[in-house]
């Protein structure tokens, strides 16, 4: 496994899925710069295919997706400034998102290509 995954459901309200990541177990923007990670590309998959996608700055270390309650998996990969993948893509197991939930993924140093 090139990245580590930890996820726990919480909260209530709209179907909100928060995706958070870290680089080398930290959310210090220096780590993104050090490894050349400019963006995080996140794809939300449902049983019907791609449900949503976002590409955000690596140093934001998180983003939210508002979804209809259903089962979803998350795929995330870090990209360089030319939008080339610099880590292997990591995909979580499918999970039911009803109220609010979050996924946390770490990209350790050895996960970079």
DSSP file (Angstrom, degrees, kcal/mol; ACC not computed):
  #  RESIDUE AA STRUCTURE BP1 BP2  ACC     N-H-->O    O-->H-N    N-H-->O    O-->H-N    TCO  KAPPA ALPHA  PHI   PSI    X-CA   Y-CA   Z-CA
    1    1 A X              0   0    0      0, 0.0    89,-0.1     0, 0.0     3,-0.0   0.000 360.0 360.0 360.0 127.8    0.0    0.0    0.0
    2    2 A X        +     0   0    0     87,-0.1   106,-0.5     1,-0.1     2,-0.3   0.665 360.0  29.7 -86.9 -17.4    1.5    3.3   -1.0
    3    3 A X  S    S-     0   0    0    104,-0.2     2,-0.3    86,-0.1   104,-0.2  -0.970  79.9-121.1-138.8 156.0   -0.6    5.5    1.2
    4    4 A X  E     -A  106   0A   0    102,-1.9   102,-2.5    -2,-0.3     2,-0.4  -0.736  23.1-153.8-100.4 147.7   -2.3    4.9    4.6
    5    5 A X  E     +A  105   0A   0     -2,-0.3     2,-0.3   100,-0.2   100,-0.2  -0.959  18.1 169.0-125.3 136.1   -6.0    5.2    5.1
    6    6 A X  E     +A  104   0A   0     98,-2.5    98,-2.1    -2,-0.4     2,-0.4  -0.971  11.7 170.8-141.2 129.5   -8.0    6.0    8.2
    7    7 A X  E     +A  103   0A   0     -2,-0.3     2,-0.3    96,-0.2    96,-0.2  -0.999   9.2 170.5-145.4 142.0  -11.7    6.7    8.2
    8    8 A X  E     -A  102   0A   0     94,-0.8    94,-0.6    -2,-0.4     2,-0.1  -0.982  28.9-125.4-148.1 133.2  -14.4    7.2   10.7
    9    9 A X  E     +A  101   0A   0     -2,-0.3     2,-0.3    92,-0.2    92,-0.2  -0.442  38.9 154.7 -77.2 154.0  -18.0    8.4   10.3
   10   10 A X        +     0   0    0     90,-1.3    90,-0.5    -2,-0.1    89,-0.1  -0.980  27.8  28.1-163.9 167.9  -19.3   11.3   12.3
   11   11 A X        -     0   0    0     -2,-0.3    89,-0.4    88,-0.1     2,-0.3   0.056  58.8-114.2  75.2-177.2  -21.8   14.1   12.5
   12   12 A X        +     0   0    0     87,-0.2     2,-0.4    86,-0.1    87,-0.1  -0.939  59.6  71.2-152.0 170.8  -25.2   14.6   10.9
   13   13 A X  S    S+     0   0    0     -2,-0.3     3,-0.0    87,-0.0    87,-0.0  -0.926  86.5   9.3 121.0-146.0  -27.0   16.9    8.4
   14   14 A X  S    S-     0   0    0     -2,-0.4     2,-1.5     1,-0.1    84,-0.1  -0.191  92.3 -85.8 -64.9 162.3  -26.6   16.9    4.6
   15   15 A X        +     0   0    0     52,-0.4    52,-3.3    85,-0.1     2,-0.5  -0.584  65.2 169.1 -73.5  95.4  -24.6   14.1    2.9
   16   16 A X  E     -Cb  66 100A   0     83,-2.8    85,-2.5    -2,-1.5     2,-0.5  -0.947  20.3-169.1-115.8 125.8  -21.2   15.6    3.3
   17   17 A X  E     -Cb  65 101A   0     48,-3.1    48,-2.2    -2,-0.5     2,-0.5  -0.967   7.0-162.6-115.7 116.8  -18.0   13.7    2.6
   18   18 A X  E     -Cb  64 102A   0     83,-2.6    85,-2.4    -2,-0.5     2,-0.5  -0.862   2.1-161.4 -98.6 128.3  -14.8   15.4    3.7
   19   19 A X  E     +Cb  63 103A   0     44,-2.9    44,-2.1    -2,-0.5     2,-0.3  -0.953  13.5 177.8-111.6 122.5  -11.6   14.1    2.2
   20   20 A X  E     -Cb  62 104A   0     83,-3.1    85,-2.1    -2,-0.5     2,-0.3  -0.914   2.9-178.2-122.8 150.1   -8.4   15.0    4.0
   21   21 A X  E     - b   0 105A   0     40,-1.1     2,-0.3    -2,-0.3    85,-0.2  -0.950   8.8-161.9-141.5 162.9   -4.8   14.1    3.2
   22   22 A X  E     - b   0 106A   0     83,-1.9    85,-2.5    -2,-0.3     2,-0.5  -0.942  16.8-132.8-139.1 161.8   -1.3   14.6    4.7
   23   23 A X  E >  S-Db  26 107A   0      3,-2.5     3,-0.8    -2,-0.3     5,-0.3  -0.975  90.2 -12.2-120.4 118.9    2.2   14.2    3.3
   24   24 A X  T 3  S-     0   0    0     83,-2.2    -1,-0.2    -2,-0.5    84,-0.2   0.886 128.5 -58.4  58.7  39.5    4.6   12.3    5.4
   25   25 A X  T 3  S+     0   0    0      1,-0.2     2,-0.3    -3,-0.1    -1,-0.2   0.718 119.4  94.0  63.6  27.1    2.1   12.4    8.3
   26   26 A X  B <   -D   23   0A   0     -3,-0.8    -3,-2.5     2,-0.1    -1,-0.2  -0.970  66.1-145.7-141.8 158.8    2.0   16.2    8.4
   27   27 A X        +     0   0    0     -2,-0.3     2,-0.6    -5,-0.2    -3,-0.1  -0.189  56.2 133.1-112.9  38.0   -0.1   19.0    7.0
   28   28 A X    >>  -     0   0    0     -5,-0.3     3,-1.8     1,-0.1     4,-0.7  -0.804  57.5-140.3 -88.6 122.9    2.9   21.4    6.6
   29   29 A X  H 3> S+     0   0    0     -2,-0.6     4,-2.0     1,-0.3     3,-0.2   0.764  98.0  72.8 -56.3 -25.7    2.9   23.0    3.1
   30   30 A X  H 3> S+     0   0    0      1,-0.2     4,-3.2     2,-0.2    -1,-0.3   0.874  91.1  56.8 -56.9 -37.6    6.7   22.5    3.1
   31   31 A X  H <> S+     0   0    0     -3,-1.8     4,-2.1     2,-0.2     6,-0.3   0.896 104.8  50.8 -64.7 -39.6    6.1   18.8    2.5
   32   32 A X  H  X>S+     0   0    0     -4,-0.7     5,-2.6    -3,-0.2     4,-0.6   0.952 114.8  43.9 -59.6 -48.1    4.1   19.4   -0.6
   33   33 A X  H ><5S+     0   0    0     -4,-2.0     3,-0.9     3,-0.2    -2,-0.2   0.920 110.6  54.8 -62.4 -45.1    6.8   21.7   -1.9
   34   34 A X  H 3<5S+     0   0    0     -4,-3.2    -1,-0.2     1,-0.3    -2,-0.2   0.886 115.5  38.1 -57.9 -42.1    9.6   19.3   -0.9
   35   35 A X  H 3<5S-     0   0    0     -4,-2.1    -1,-0.3    -5,-0.2    -2,-0.2   0.451 114.0-114.7 -90.9  -0.7    8.0   16.4   -2.9
   36   36 A X  T <<5 +     0   0    0     -3,-0.9     2,-0.7    -4,-0.6    45,-0.3   0.722  61.3 153.0  77.0  21.3    6.9   18.5   -5.8
   37   37 A X      < +     0   0    0     -5,-2.6    43,-0.3    -6,-0.3    -1,-0.2  -0.766   9.5 161.7 -88.3 113.2    3.2   18.0   -5.1
   38   38 A X        +     0   0    0     41,-2.6    20,-2.2    -2,-0.7    21,-0.3   0.783  61.9  23.0 -98.1 -35.0    1.2   21.0   -6.4
   39   39 A X  E     -EF  57  79B   0     40,-1.8    40,-2.9    18,-0.3     2,-0.5  -0.908  57.7-143.1-133.7 156.9   -2.3   19.5   -6.6
   40   40 A X  E     -EF  56  78B   0     16,-2.8    16,-2.3    -2,-0.3     2,-0.6  -0.995  18.1-155.3-115.0 125.8   -4.4   16.7   -5.1
   41   41 A X  E     -EF  55  77B   0     36,-3.0    36,-1.6    -2,-0.5     2,-0.5  -0.912  14.7-172.6-103.6 117.3   -6.8   15.1   -7.7
   42   42 A X  E     -EF  54  76B   0     12,-3.1    12,-2.4    -2,-0.6     2,-0.4  -0.931   6.8-172.8-116.5 130.9   -9.8   13.6   -5.9
   43   43 A X  E     -EF  53  75B   0     32,-2.9    32,-2.7    -2,-0.5     2,-0.6  -0.987  11.7-152.0-123.7 131.3  -12.4   11.4   -7.6
   44   44 A X  E     -EF  52  74B   0      8,-3.1     7,-3.4    -2,-0.4     8,-1.3  -0.908  15.8-161.7-102.7 123.5  -15.6   10.2   -5.9
   45   45 A X  E     -EF  50  73B   0     28,-2.8    28,-2.2    -2,-0.6     5,-0.2  -0.872  10.2-179.5-107.8 137.2  -17.0    7.0   -7.4
   46   46 A X  E >   -E   49   0B   0      3,-3.2     3,-1.5    -2,-0.4    26,-0.1  -0.643  51.7 -89.2-116.2-178.5  -20.5    5.6   -6.9
   47   47 A X  T 3  S+     0   0    0     24,-0.5     3,-0.1     1,-0.3    25,-0.1   0.681 128.8  55.8 -65.8 -14.6  -22.0    2.4   -8.3
   48   48 A X  T 3  S-     0   0    0      1,-0.3     2,-0.3     0, 0.0    -1,-0.3   0.487 120.0 -99.9 -95.1  -5.1  -22.9    4.4  -11.4
   49   49 A X  E <  S+E   46   0B   0     -3,-1.5    -3,-3.2     0, 0.0     2,-0.4  -0.933  82.6   9.4 123.9-149.1  -19.4    5.6  -12.1
   50   50 A X  E     +E   45   0B   0     -2,-0.3    -5,-0.2    -5,-0.2     3,-0.1  -0.567  54.8 177.5 -74.0 124.0  -17.7    8.9  -11.4
   51   51 A X  E     -     0   0B   0     -7,-3.4     2,-0.3    -2,-0.4    -6,-0.2   0.816  63.6 -13.6 -94.4 -38.4  -19.9   11.0   -9.1
   52   52 A X  E     -E   44   0B   0     -8,-1.3    -8,-3.1     2,-0.0    -1,-0.4  -0.982  55.9-160.7-161.9 157.2  -17.7   14.1   -8.6
   53   53 A X  E     +E   43   0B   0     -2,-0.3     2,-0.3   -10,-0.2   -10,-0.2  -0.995   7.6 179.1-144.2 145.7  -14.1   15.3   -9.1
   54   54 A X  E     -E   42   0B   0    -12,-2.4   -12,-3.1    -2,-0.3     2,-0.5  -0.993  14.8-160.4-143.8 147.0  -12.0   18.1   -7.7
   55   55 A X  E     +E   41   0B   0     -2,-0.3     2,-0.3   -14,-0.2   -14,-0.2  -0.980  28.6 167.6-124.4 116.5   -8.4   19.2   -8.2
   56   56 A X  E     -E   40   0B   0    -16,-2.3   -16,-2.8    -2,-0.5     5,-0.1  -0.821  43.3 -77.2-128.8 163.9   -7.2   21.4   -5.4
   57   57 A X  E >   -E   39   0B   0     -2,-0.3     3,-1.7   -18,-0.2     4,-0.5  -0.350  38.1-130.4 -60.1 136.5   -3.9   22.7   -4.1
   58   58 A X  G >  S+     0   0    0    -20,-2.2     3,-1.7     1,-0.3   -19,-0.1   0.905 105.0  59.8 -54.2 -44.7   -1.9   20.1   -2.2
   59   59 A X  G 3  S+     0   0    0    -21,-0.3    -1,-0.3     1,-0.3   -30,-0.1   0.496  87.1  74.1 -72.1  -1.1   -1.4   22.5    0.7
   60   60 A X  G <  S-     0   0    0     -3,-1.7    -1,-0.3   -31,-0.1    -2,-0.2   0.793  80.6-162.7 -76.2 -27.2   -5.1   22.8    1.4
   61   61 A X    <   +     0   0    0     -3,-1.7   -40,-1.1    -4,-0.5     2,-0.3   0.662  58.8  37.1  56.4  20.9   -5.0   19.2    2.8
   62   62 A X  E     -C   20   0A   0    -42,-0.2     2,-0.3    42,-0.0   -42,-0.2  -0.866  53.4-177.4 174.0 155.8   -8.7   18.8    2.5
   63   63 A X  E     -C   19   0A   0    -44,-2.1   -44,-2.9    -2,-0.3     2,-0.3  -0.974  22.5-123.2-158.9 160.1  -11.9   19.4    0.5
   64   64 A X  E     -C   18   0A   0     -2,-0.3     2,-0.4   -46,-0.2   -46,-0.2  -0.831  12.5-163.9-112.9 147.5  -15.6   18.7    0.9
   65   65 A X  E     -C   17   0A   0    -48,-2.2   -48,-3.1    -2,-0.3     2,-0.6  -0.999  11.3-149.0-127.4 129.4  -18.1   16.9   -1.4
   66   66 A X  E     +C   16   0A   0     -2,-0.4     2,-0.3   -50,-0.2   -50,-0.2  -0.893  32.1 173.5 -99.1 121.1  -21.9   17.3   -1.0
   67   67 A X        -     0   0    0    -52,-3.3   -52,-0.4    -2,-0.6     2,-0.3  -0.847  39.5-106.8-130.6 157.1  -23.5   14.0   -2.1
   68   68 A X        -     0   0    0     -2,-0.3    29,-0.2     1,-0.1   -54,-0.0  -0.677  61.6 -88.3 -74.5 137.3  -26.8   12.3   -2.3
   69   69 A X  S    S+     0   0    0     -2,-0.3     2,-0.3    29,-0.2    29,-0.2  -0.273  84.3 105.7 -52.7 126.3  -26.8    9.5    0.4
   70   70 A X  E    S-I   97   0C   0     27,-1.4    27,-3.1    25,-0.1     2,-0.4  -0.950  74.6 -60.6-178.2-175.3  -25.4    6.4   -1.2
   71   71 A X  E     +I   96   0C   0     -2,-0.3   -24,-0.5    25,-0.3     2,-0.3  -0.782  56.5 172.6 -92.2 133.2  -22.2    4.2   -1.3
   72   72 A X  E     -I   95   0C   0     23,-3.0    23,-2.4    -2,-0.4     2,-0.3  -0.973  22.5-157.9-139.2 150.9  -19.1    5.9   -2.4
   73   73 A X  E     -F   45   0B   0    -28,-2.2   -28,-2.8    -2,-0.3     2,-0.4  -0.914  18.6-136.8-121.7 158.7  -15.4    5.3   -2.7
   74   74 A X  E     -F   44   0B   0     -2,-0.3    18,-2.7    19,-0.2     2,-0.4  -0.942  12.8-168.4-118.7 134.5  -12.7    7.9   -2.9
   75   75 A X  E     +FG  43  91B   0    -32,-2.7   -32,-2.9    -2,-0.4     2,-0.4  -0.985  13.0 176.6-119.6 133.2   -9.7    7.9   -5.2
   76   76 A X  E     +FG  42  90B   0     14,-2.3    14,-2.6    -2,-0.4     2,-0.3  -0.998   8.4 170.7-140.1 142.3   -6.8   10.4   -4.7
   77   77 A X  E     -F   41   0B   0    -36,-1.6   -36,-3.0    -2,-0.4     2,-0.4  -0.989  29.3-124.6-145.2 145.4   -3.5   11.0   -6.3
   78   78 A X  E     -F   40   0B   0     -2,-0.3     8,-2.8   -38,-0.2     9,-0.9  -0.755  27.8-160.7 -94.2 142.7   -1.0   13.9   -5.9
   79   79 A X  E     -FH  39  85B   0    -40,-2.9   -41,-2.6    -2,-0.4   -40,-1.8  -0.846  12.3-127.4-122.0 153.8    0.1   15.8   -9.0
   80   80 A X    >   -     0   0    0      4,-2.4     3,-2.3    -2,-0.3   -43,-0.1  -0.269  48.4 -83.0 -87.3-176.3    3.1   18.0   -9.9
   81   81 A X  T 3  S+     0   0    0    -45,-0.3   -44,-0.1     1,-0.3    -1,-0.1   0.704 132.3  54.9 -65.6 -18.1    2.7   21.5  -11.4
   82   82 A X  T 3  S-     0   0    0      2,-0.1    -1,-0.3     3,-0.0     3,-0.1   0.262 120.6-109.9 -93.7  10.6    2.4   19.9  -14.9
   83   83 A X  S <  S+     0   0    0     -3,-2.3     2,-0.3     1,-0.3    -2,-0.1   0.748  70.9 144.9  66.9  27.1   -0.6   17.8  -13.6
   84   84 A X        -     0   0    0      1,-0.0    -4,-2.4     2,-0.0    -1,-0.3  -0.764  57.6-105.2 -93.3 142.3    1.4   14.6  -13.8
   85   85 A X  B     +H   79   0B   0     -2,-0.3    -6,-0.2    -6,-0.2     3,-0.1  -0.461  37.2 174.8 -66.7 130.9    0.9   11.9  -11.2
   86   86 A X        +     0   0    0     -8,-2.8    27,-2.8    -2,-0.2     2,-0.3   0.360  67.4  41.2-119.2   1.0    3.7   11.8   -8.7
   87   87 A X  B    S-J  112   0D   0     -9,-0.9     2,-0.2    25,-0.3    25,-0.2  -0.927  94.2 -96.5-133.1 163.0    2.1    9.2   -6.4
   88   88 A X        -     0   0    0     23,-0.9   -10,-0.2    -2,-0.3     2,-0.2  -0.541  50.7-101.8 -70.1 147.0    0.2    6.0   -7.1
   89   89 A X        -     0   0    0     -2,-0.2     2,-0.5   -12,-0.1   -12,-0.2  -0.515  34.9-150.4 -69.5 139.7   -3.6    6.6   -6.9
   90   90 A X  E     -G   76   0B   0    -14,-2.6   -14,-2.3    -2,-0.2     2,-0.4  -0.958  10.4-167.4-114.2 129.9   -5.1    5.4   -3.7
   91   91 A X  E     -G   75   0B   0     -2,-0.5   -16,-0.2   -16,-0.2     2,-0.1  -0.971   9.9-144.3-120.9 132.9   -8.7    4.2   -3.6
   92   92 A X        -     0   0    0    -18,-2.7     2,-0.1    -2,-0.4     3,-0.1  -0.396  31.3 -91.9 -83.9 165.6  -10.7    3.6   -0.5
   93   93 A X        -     0   0    0      1,-0.1   -19,-0.2    -2,-0.1    -1,-0.1  -0.424  53.8 -91.4 -68.2 152.9  -13.3    0.9    0.1
   94   94 A X        -     0   0    0    -21,-0.1     2,-0.3    -2,-0.1   -21,-0.3  -0.440  51.9-179.7 -67.1 142.7  -16.9    1.8   -0.7
   95   95 A X  E     -I   72   0C   0    -23,-2.4   -23,-3.0    -2,-0.1     2,-0.5  -0.975  31.9-107.9-143.4 152.5  -18.8    3.2    2.3
   96   96 A X  E     -I   71   0C   0     -2,-0.3     2,-0.6   -25,-0.3   -25,-0.3  -0.737  29.2-164.1 -86.0 125.4  -22.3    4.5    2.8
   97   97 A X  E     +I   70   0C   0    -27,-3.1   -27,-1.4    -2,-0.5   -82,-0.1  -0.946  27.3 147.5-111.4 115.1  -22.4    8.2    3.3
   98   98 A X  S    S-     0   0    0     -2,-0.6   -29,-0.2   -29,-0.2    -1,-0.2   0.774  75.8  -1.6-113.9 -49.4  -25.7    9.4    4.7
   99   99 A X  S    S-     0   0    0      1,-0.3   -83,-2.8   -84,-0.1     2,-0.3   0.717 122.4 -31.6-107.4 -85.5  -25.1   12.4    6.9
  100  100 A X  E     + b   0  16A   0    -90,-0.5   -90,-1.3   -89,-0.4     2,-0.3  -0.996  62.5 163.7-142.0 147.8  -21.5   13.4    7.1
  101  101 A X  E     -Ab   9  17A   0    -85,-2.5   -83,-2.6    -2,-0.3     2,-0.3  -0.947  17.4-146.9-152.9 163.5  -18.4   11.3    6.9
  102  102 A X  E     -Ab   8  18A   0    -94,-0.6   -94,-0.8    -2,-0.3     2,-0.4  -0.993   4.3-156.8-144.7 154.8  -14.7   11.8    6.4
  103  103 A X  E     -Ab   7  19A   0    -85,-2.4   -83,-3.1    -2,-0.3     2,-0.4  -0.988   9.5-163.9-126.8 134.6  -11.7   10.0    4.8
  104  104 A X  E     -Ab   6  20A   0    -98,-2.1   -98,-2.5    -2,-0.4     2,-0.4  -0.988   8.7-178.1-123.5 127.3   -8.1   10.7    5.8
  105  105 A X  E     -Ab   5  21A   0    -85,-2.1   -83,-1.9    -2,-0.4     2,-0.4  -0.981  10.7-156.1-127.0 134.8   -5.2    9.5    3.6
  106  106 A X  E     -Ab   4  22A   0   -102,-2.5  -102,-1.9    -2,-0.4     2,-0.7  -0.915   5.1-155.0-110.2 138.2   -1.5    9.9    4.3
  107  107 A X  E     - b   0  23A   0    -85,-2.5   -83,-2.2    -2,-0.4  -104,-0.2  -0.873  20.0-158.3-107.5  94.7    1.1    9.9    1.5
  108  108 A X    >   -     0   0    0     -2,-0.7     3,-2.4  -106,-0.5     4,-0.3  -0.227  34.1 -97.6 -68.9 165.1    4.4    8.7    3.2
  109  109 A X  G >  S+     0   0    0      1,-0.3     3,-1.3     2,-0.2    -1,-0.1   0.840 122.8  56.8 -52.1 -38.9    7.7    9.6    1.6
  110  110 A X  G 3  S+     0   0    0      1,-0.2    -1,-0.3     3,-0.1  -107,-0.1   0.474  91.4  72.6 -78.1   0.5    8.0    6.1    0.0
  111  111 A X  G <  S+     0   0    0     -3,-2.4   -23,-0.9  -109,-0.1     2,-0.3   0.568  75.4  98.9 -87.5  -8.4    4.7    6.6   -1.8
  112  112 A X  B <    J   87   0D   0     -3,-1.3   -25,-0.3    -4,-0.3   -26,-0.0  -0.602 360.0 360.0 -82.7 139.0    6.1    9.1   -4.3
  113  113 A X              0   0    0    -27,-2.8   -26,-0.1    -2,-0.3    -1,-0.1   0.458 360.0 360.0 -74.4 360.0    7.1    7.8   -7.7
